[in-house]
Amino acid sequence: MLRLGQGGDVGPFRDFIATGVLAPIVTHFCPDRPELRAQLIASQIIGLGLARWVARMDHIAGLDVEALAALVGPTIQRYAFDDLPDVADLA
């Protein structure tokens, strides 16, 4: 994670998270736009990791697992299961 924050090649890491881990899970539970859903979830997980371990944002880094799950979990759950807006309407 640290090398990624310092300009390393993020492609393999991004593909592993979004395609290898999340896409099969999301496809199983919510087949509507699974690639978009997986990438939205990955953006939350990667962003949280960068904020916590690379940028060392003290308020995020100091939270325990339960607090992080309570704060970030609803967003991940929304990305995974709720209706997503039609992005064509938002453009």
C-alpha angles and dihedrals in degrees: 000000000000093000090050090055090052097057101279122150105285096182099091093042093047092047092048093052100038101033106022101041112017106032096062091048094046092045090054096050102030116014093185107110096335095175092055092045092049092050092048090052091046090052090057094047095045092044091050091049092050092047093047104040109017104035090028093214099193099216092052096038091053096055120103122230094263092053092048091049091050092050102039101025097079091055092049090046090051091050091049103043115010127086111274120217117255100260091205087067091052097051 
